[in-house]
Amino acid sequence: MSDRLSVHHHDSRGFTLLEILIAISILAIVLTTIYAAYSGTLTVIKELDDDSRAYQMARTTLDRMSRDLSSLQRFGDAFVLQSEKSRIGNHEFGSIFFWSAAHLVFDEDGRSGPPASIAYFIKEAKDGGFSLWRSDVAGAKPSTDRKTDSGLIICQNLQGINLKFYDEGGRDYDSWDTTSLSEPQKGKPPALVQIELILINARDAEKPYKFITKVFLPVRK
């Protein structure tokens, strides 16, 4: 009779140390994979955000400069446009001053303002960075003071700005001065201005953001 009776013993043991270690290892691998994917996604998002801000700032800056230069205004029988290069520390930047009809008016009626002396120049920030400033001074005639120190910041994180000028014959110049006595600059604007804007890339200093545009000046010589 006892042979027919069977007793079923259930294994009530818990997990062994080896099983726990294996489970912990698998969990660690899964968490590491998830963290790496999450961290990589955040890095990509930050890079895209940095790129987007740089492109937006460059586009706004170059668009504003193009509008200003395209509205170059004659004063009397000549145009007024002067450029120069300035060195700040180990950096060299181009700056430009001209007489233009692109004066910005912030009145509620939005009426166009008078012509203005417009200047783009560089200032060094307290943290050692550089910014591009825009000065816009309306008046009955071009300002005789080229040493502009006030205005509005139009572009930050600047690493360099290069200006190149072309005459009607296609010859290029590193600078332009309508007050010069030499042809073809005397009293005449360039036929085209090339603007190269270089912005700092915080992720890779050896690969800054570079933007180039060319502005044709549709003005009557």
PAFI-103014 format. One line per field, with one value per residue (C-alpha): residue number from 1; residue in three letters; chain; y negated, x, z negated. Coordinates in steps of 0.02 Angstrom, whole numbers. Example, Ala and Ser with C-alpha at 12.3 -4.5 7.8 and 13.67 -1.06 7.14 Angstrom:
vonu = [1 / 2]
semi = [ALA / SER]
miro = [A / A]
v = [225 / 53]
u = [615 / 684]
w = [-390 / -357]
This chain:
vonu = [1 / 2 / 3 / 4 / 5 / 6 / 7 / 8 / 9 / 10 / 11 / 12 / 13 / 14 / 15 / 16 / 17 / 18 / 19 / 20 / 21 / 22 / 23 / 24 / 25 / 26 / 27 / 28 / 29 / 30 / 31 / 32 / 33 / 34 / 35 / 36 / 37 / 38 / 39 / 40 / 41 / 42 / 43 / 44 / 45 / 46 / 47 / 48 / 49 / 50 / 51 / 52 / 53 / 54 / 55 / 56 / 57 / 58 / 59 / 60 / 61 / 62 / 63 / 64 / 65 / 66 / 67 / 68 / 69 / 70 / 71 / 72 / 73 / 74 / 75 / 76 / 77 / 78 / 79 / 80 / 81 / 82 / 83 / 84 / 85 / 86 / 87 / 88 / 89 / 90 / 91 / 92 / 93 / 94 / 95 / 96 / 97 / 98 / 99 / 100 / 101 / 102 / 103 / 104 / 105 / 106 / 107 / 108 / 109 / 110 / 111 / 112 / 113 / 114 / 115 / 116 / 117 / 118 / 119 / 120 / 121 / 122 / 123 / 124 / 125 / 126 / 127 / 128 / 129 / 130 / 131 / 132 / 133 / 134 / 135 / 136 / 137 / 138 / 139 / 140 / 141 / 142 / 143 / 144 / 145 / 146 / 147 / 148 / 149 / 150 / 151 / 152 / 153 / 154 / 155 / 156 / 157 / 158 / 159 / 160 / 161 / 162 / 163 / 164 / 165 / 166 / 167 / 168 / 169 / 170 / 171 / 172 / 173 / 174 / 175 / 176 / 177 / 178 / 179 / 180 / 181 / 182 / 183 / 184 / 185 / 186 / 187 / 188 / 189 / 190 / 191 / 192 / 193 / 194 / 195 / 196 / 197 / 198 / 199 / 200 / 201 / 202 / 203 / 204 / 205 / 206 / 207 / 208 / 209 / 210 / 211 / 212 / 213 / 214 / 215 / 216 / 217 / 218 / 219 / 220 / 221]
semi = [MET / SER / ASP / ARG / LEU / SER / VAL / HIS / HIS / HIS / ASP / SER / ARG / GLY / PHE / THR / LEU / LEU / GLU / ILE / LEU / ILE / ALA / ILE / SER / ILE / LEU / ALA / ILE / VAL / LEU / THR / THR / ILE / TYR / ALA / ALA / TYR / SER / GLY / THR / LEU / THR / VAL / ILE / LYS / GLU / LEU / ASP / ASP / ASP / SER / ARG / ALA / TYR / GLN / MET / ALA / ARG / THR / THR / LEU / ASP / ARG / MET / SER / ARG / ASP / LEU / SER / SER / LEU / GLN / ARG / PHE / GLY / ASP / ALA / PHE / VAL / LEU / GLN / SER / GLU / LYS / SER / ARG / ILE / GLY / ASN / HIS / GLU / PHE / GLY / SER / ILE / PHE / PHE / TRP / SER / ALA / ALA / HIS / LEU / VAL / PHE / ASP / GLU / ASP / GLY / ARG / SER / GLY / PRO / PRO / ALA / SER / ILE / ALA / TYR / PHE / ILE / LYS / GLU / ALA / LYS / ASP / GLY / GLY / PHE / SER / LEU / TRP / ARG / SER / ASP / VAL / ALA / GLY / ALA / LYS / PRO / SER / THR / ASP / ARG / LYS / THR / ASP / SER / GLY / LEU / ILE / ILE / CYS / GLN / ASN / LEU / GLN / GLY / ILE / ASN / LEU / LYS / PHE / TYR / ASP / GLU / GLY / GLY / ARG / ASP / TYR / ASP / SER / TRP / ASP / THR / THR / SER / LEU / SER / GLU / PRO / GLN / LYS / GLY / LYS / PRO / PRO / ALA / LEU / VAL / GLN / ILE / GLU / LEU / ILE / LEU / ILE / ASN / ALA / ARG / ASP / ALA / GLU / LYS / PRO / TYR / LYS / PHE / ILE / THR / LYS / VAL / PHE / LEU / PRO / VAL / ARG / LYS]
miro = [A / A / A / A / A / A / A / A / A / A / A / A / A / A / A / A / A / A / A / A / A / A / A / A / A / A / A / A / A / A / A / A / A / A / A / A / A / A / A / A / A / A / A / A / A / A / A / A / A / A / A / A / A / A / A / A / A / A / A / A / A / A / A / A / A / A / A / A / A / A / A / A / A / A / A / A / A / A / A / A / A / A / A / A / A / A / A / A / A / A / A / A / A / A / A / A / A / A / A / A / A / A / A / A / A / A / A / A / A / A / A / A / A / A / A / A / A / A / A / A / A / A / A / A / A / A / A / A / A / A / A / A / A / A / A / A / A / A / A / A / A / A / A / A / A / A / A / A / A / A / A / A / A / A / A / A / A / A / A / A / A / A / A / A / A / A / A / A / A / A / A / A / A / A / A / A / A / A / A / A / A / A / A / A / A / A / A / A / A / A / A / A / A / A / A / A / A / A / A / A / A / A / A / A / A / A / A / A / A / A / A / A / A / A / A / A / A / A / A / A / A]
v = [0 / -116 / -81 / -158 / -314 / -447 / -602 / -755 / -867 / -1047 / -1131 / -1279 / -1344 / -1527 / -1595 / -1545 / -1675 / -1634 / -1664 / -1831 / -1885 / -1836 / -1934 / -2086 / -2075 / -2067 / -2214 / -2314 / -2281 / -2334 / -2492 / -2536 / -2516 / -2624 / -2759 / -2760 / -2778 / -2914 / -3007 / -2994 / -3063 / -3210 / -3244 / -3244 / -3358 / -3480 / -3479 / -3512 / -3651 / -3731 / -3717 / -3791 / -3941 / -3972 / -3961 / -4072 / -4206 / -4202 / -4212 / -4360 / -4450 / -4423 / -4468 / -4632 / -4676 / -4635 / -4748 / -4890 / -4878 / -4857 / -5023 / -5118 / -5303 / -5436 / -5593 / -5736 / -5670 / -5527 / -5376 / -5350 / -5181 / -5144 / -4983 / -4940 / -4795 / -4803 / -4688 / -4642 / -4532 / -4391 / -4415 / -4523 / -4584 / -4684 / -4832 / -4942 / -5114 / -5180 / -5300 / -5205 / -5227 / -5074 / -5171 / -5068 / -5157 / -5089 / -5211 / -5140 / -5213 / -5119 / -5260 / -5256 / -5362 / -5473 / -5404 / -5356 / -5325 / -5138 / -5050 / -4870 / -4852 / -4730 / -4744 / -4627 / -4563 / -4548 / -4359 / -4378 / -4340 / -4453 / -4524 / -4613 / -4778 / -4883 / -5072 / -5169 / -5359 / -5458 / -5632 / -5755 / -5702 / -5562 / -5569 / -5623 / -5522 / -5344 / -5296 / -5220 / -5143 / -5128 / -5026 / -4857 / -4684 / -4592 / -4437 / -4350 / -4214 / -4291 / -4219 / -4323 / -4428 / -4454 / -4579 / -4574 / -4702 / -4686 / -4823 / -4819 / -4733 / -4589 / -4640 / -4605 / -4716 / -4684 / -4859 / -4999 / -5187 / -5306 / -5452 / -5382 / -5477 / -5318 / -5237 / -5144 / -5180 / -5369 / -5416 / -5249 / -5097 / -4921 / -4817 / -4674 / -4644 / -4472 / -4443 / -4295 / -4268 / -4147 / -4091 / -3992 / -3806 / -3765 / -3578 / -3586 / -3743 / -3681 / -3677 / -3845 / -3887 / -3979 / -4074 / -4172 / -4284 / -4403 / -4566 / -4649 / -4837 / -4890 / -5074 / -5196 / -5245]
u = [0 / 138 / 216 / 67 / 74 / 185 / 239 / 275 / 406 / 407 / 575 / 559 / 736 / 764 / 880 / 1059 / 1197 / 1250 / 1074 / 1065 / 1233 / 1179 / 1016 / 1110 / 1232 / 1091 / 1003 / 1164 / 1189 / 1010 / 1024 / 1192 / 1119 / 969 / 1079 / 1197 / 1050 / 973 / 1138 / 1172 / 999 / 1028 / 1196 / 1119 / 979 / 1104 / 1211 / 1058 / 1006 / 1179 / 1182 / 1008 / 1053 / 1212 / 1122 / 980 / 1098 / 1204 / 1052 / 981 / 1149 / 1186 / 1008 / 1018 / 1187 / 1124 / 973 / 1080 / 1208 / 1076 / 1001 / 1163 / 1122 / 1207 / 1258 / 1278 / 1368 / 1457 / 1427 / 1498 / 1571 / 1728 / 1797 / 1946 / 2024 / 2055 / 2157 / 2097 / 2224 / 2265 / 2106 / 2077 / 1904 / 1833 / 1719 / 1619 / 1538 / 1418 / 1275 / 1113 / 925 / 898 / 877 / 773 / 622 / 532 / 387 / 212 / 164 / 310 / 353 / 520 / 652 / 786 / 951 / 1076 / 1258 / 1265 / 1417 / 1460 / 1601 / 1674 / 1678 / 1760 / 1652 / 1710 / 1721 / 1844 / 1721 / 1680 / 1517 / 1464 / 1376 / 1267 / 1258 / 1120 / 1126 / 1002 / 1048 / 1046 / 1220 / 1343 / 1430 / 1611 / 1650 / 1698 / 1740 / 1572 / 1556 / 1368 / 1236 / 1151 / 1226 / 1177 / 1287 / 1376 / 1507 / 1601 / 1768 / 1795 / 1714 / 1797 / 1744 / 1794 / 1746 / 1731 / 1728 / 1631 / 1777 / 1776 / 1937 / 1934 / 1995 / 2021 / 1958 / 1857 / 1858 / 1751 / 1852 / 2007 / 2081 / 2116 / 2002 / 1887 / 1845 / 1836 / 1653 / 1595 / 1524 / 1585 / 1482 / 1479 / 1522 / 1565 / 1535 / 1610 / 1544 / 1638 / 1557 / 1633 / 1594 / 1601 / 1607 / 1754 / 1862 / 1950 / 1786 / 1698 / 1535 / 1568 / 1439 / 1467 / 1350 / 1375 / 1279 / 1256 / 1236 / 1101 / 1145 / 1174 / 1356]
w = [0 / -43 / 124 / 211 / 113 / 186 / 99 / 209 / 135 / 202 / 216 / 99 / 125 / 176 / 309 / 297 / 285 / 462 / 529 / 438 / 509 / 684 / 665 / 601 / 747 / 873 / 789 / 790 / 976 / 1013 / 908 / 985 / 1160 / 1116 / 1038 / 1187 / 1306 / 1199 / 1179 / 1366 / 1404 / 1287 / 1369 / 1542 / 1484 / 1408 / 1566 / 1674 / 1557 / 1563 / 1753 / 1766 / 1658 / 1757 / 1925 / 1866 / 1799 / 1957 / 2070 / 1973 / 1975 / 2159 / 2207 / 2111 / 2185 / 2360 / 2338 / 2274 / 2413 / 2548 / 2492 / 2515 / 2535 / 2639 / 2545 / 2665 / 2817 / 2728 / 2620 / 2447 / 2402 / 2304 / 2234 / 2126 / 2034 / 1849 / 1739 / 1565 / 1479 / 1599 / 1698 / 1852 / 1901 / 2043 / 2009 / 2127 / 2127 / 2260 / 2297 / 2325 / 2340 / 2228 / 2066 / 1944 / 1873 / 1721 / 1720 / 1712 / 1882 / 1961 / 2081 / 2169 / 2088 / 2164 / 2228 / 2096 / 2062 / 2033 / 1962 / 1921 / 1797 / 1670 / 1482 / 1358 / 1215 / 1035 / 1052 / 1195 / 1333 / 1480 / 1543 / 1703 / 1670 / 1785 / 1768 / 1855 / 1842 / 1946 / 2006 / 2146 / 2199 / 2165 / 1997 / 2000 / 1843 / 1889 / 1708 / 1668 / 1496 / 1470 / 1556 / 1544 / 1540 / 1698 / 1685 / 1541 / 1525 / 1669 / 1721 / 1876 / 2012 / 2180 / 2312 / 2494 / 2625 / 2814 / 2944 / 3108 / 3193 / 3068 / 2980 / 2793 / 2651 / 2467 / 2424 / 2501 / 2475 / 2576 / 2509 / 2594 / 2740 / 2837 / 2963 / 2961 / 2779 / 2780 / 2747 / 2814 / 2725 / 2763 / 2881 / 2757 / 2574 / 2509 / 2324 / 2232 / 2057 / 1942 / 1780 / 1638 / 1629 / 1443 / 1479 / 1599 / 1603 / 1760 / 1857 / 1834 / 1921 / 2084 / 2185 / 2345 / 2443 / 2588 / 2599 / 2767 / 2754 / 2878 / 2870 / 3010 / 3025]
